Amino acid sequence: QVQLVESGGGLVQPGGSLNLSCAASGSIASINAMGWYRQGSGLKRELVATITSGGTINYAASVKGRFTISRDHAKNTLYLQMNGLKPEDTAAYYCNAKVLRVQMDYWGKGTLVIVSS
């Protein structure tokens, strides 16, 4: 089992920045990849960025160059630094952990990001 708790969301003006955090606990060593997903109102959940245990990173085209995903193994924490935020980035942001051995996806409860003037 893996437990994930997100934090760092909030209201920010267009062009501003936020840094999301995801604290992981439980069977940390079993995690093969972690990532951030988001879901806007009335929209499907979509991938934002992922990072594998080997350090391979993938970004959605819409956030590439503005968002940075990173992982602090010592703190068991995943981060998403978001710069140059746009109103279309408004969404609930969810942390995800994949454990391939048991083919499981674990999710946090999400943190809300609102980009508005």
FITORLUM-844643 format. One record per residue (C-alpha): x, y, z negated; residue number from 0. Coordinates in Angstrom, 1 decimal. Layout:
<sites>
      px      py      pz  num
       X       Y       Z  NUM
...
</sites>
This chain:
<sites>
      px      py      pz  num
     0.0     0.0     0.0    0
     1.1     3.5     0.8    1
    -0.5     6.7    -0.7    2
    -0.2    10.0     1.0    3
    -1.0    13.5    -0.4    4
    -0.8    16.6     1.8    5
    -0.4    20.2     0.7    6
     0.5    23.5     2.0    7
    -2.5    24.4     4.1    8
    -4.2    27.8     4.0    9
    -5.3    30.9     5.8   10
    -2.7    32.6     8.0   11
    -2.7    35.3    10.6   12
    -1.9    34.6    14.2   13
     1.8    34.5    14.7   14
     2.4    33.5    11.1   15
     4.0    30.4     9.6   16
     3.1    27.6     7.2   17
     5.0    24.6     5.9   18
     2.9    21.5     5.2   19
     4.2    18.7     2.9   20
     3.1    15.1     2.6   21
     4.2    13.3    -0.6   22
     4.4     9.5    -0.1   23
     4.3     6.9    -2.8   24
     3.9     3.1    -3.0   25
     5.6     0.8    -0.5   26
     7.8     3.5     1.0   27
    10.4     1.1     2.3   28
     7.9    -0.6     4.5   29
     7.1     2.5     6.5   30
     8.2     2.4    10.1   31
     7.0     5.8    11.2   32
     5.2     8.9     9.8   33
     3.4    11.7    11.5   34
     1.1    14.6    11.4   35
    -2.3    14.6    13.2   36
    -5.0    17.3    13.3   37
    -8.7    17.5    13.8   38
   -10.5    20.7    14.7   39
   -14.2    21.2    14.2   40
   -16.1    19.0    16.6   41
   -12.9    17.6    18.1   42
   -11.2    14.2    18.0   43
    -8.2    13.7    15.8   44
    -5.0    14.3    17.8   45
    -1.3    13.7    17.4   46
     0.8    16.7    16.4   47
     4.2    15.2    15.7   48
     5.7    11.9    14.7   49
     9.1    10.7    13.3   50
    10.3     7.1    13.2   51
    12.4     5.6    10.4   52
    15.3     5.8    12.9   53
    14.8     9.5    13.4   54
    13.1     9.5    16.8   55
    10.8    12.6    17.0   56
     7.8    13.2    19.3   57
     5.7    16.3    19.6   58
     2.5    17.1    21.3   59
     3.0    19.5    24.2   60
     0.8    22.1    22.6   61
     3.1    22.5    19.6   62
     6.6    21.8    21.0   63
     8.9    24.7    20.3   64
     6.7    26.0    17.5   65
     6.4    23.1    15.0   66
     9.2    21.1    13.4   67
     8.7    17.7    11.7   68
    11.2    16.5     9.2   69
    11.4    13.9     6.5   70
    13.3    14.0     3.1   71
    13.9    10.4     2.2   72
    15.2    11.3    -1.3   73
    12.0    13.1    -2.1   74
     9.7    10.7    -0.1   75
     8.2    13.7     1.5   76
     7.3    14.5     5.1   77
     7.2    18.1     6.3   78
     5.7    20.1     9.1   79
     7.1    23.6     9.6   80
     4.6    25.5    11.7   81
     5.7    28.8    13.3   82
     4.0    31.1    15.8   83
     0.6    29.8    14.7   84
    -2.3    30.4    17.1   85
    -6.1    30.3    16.4   86
    -6.3    27.1    18.3   87
    -4.1    25.5    15.7   88
    -6.9    25.8    13.2   89
    -7.7    22.3    12.0   90
    -7.5    19.8     9.2   91
    -4.0    18.3     9.2   92
    -3.5    14.7     8.2   93
    -0.4    12.8     7.2   94
     0.0     9.3     8.6   95
     2.2     6.4     7.8   96
     2.5     3.3     9.9   97
     3.6    -0.1     8.6   98
     4.1    -2.4    11.5   99
     4.7    -5.5     9.5  100
     1.0    -5.5     8.4  101
    -0.3    -3.5    11.3  102
    -1.6    -0.8     8.9  103
    -2.2     2.9     9.3  104
    -2.4     4.9     6.1  105
    -3.9     8.4     5.9  106
    -3.9    11.2     3.5  107
    -7.1    13.2     2.8  108
    -5.9    16.2     4.8  109
    -5.1    19.9     4.3  110
    -6.9    22.7     6.1  111
    -5.1    25.2     8.2  112
    -7.0    28.3     9.4  113
    -5.4    30.7    11.7  114
    -7.4    33.9    11.9  115
    -7.0    37.7    11.7  116
</sites>
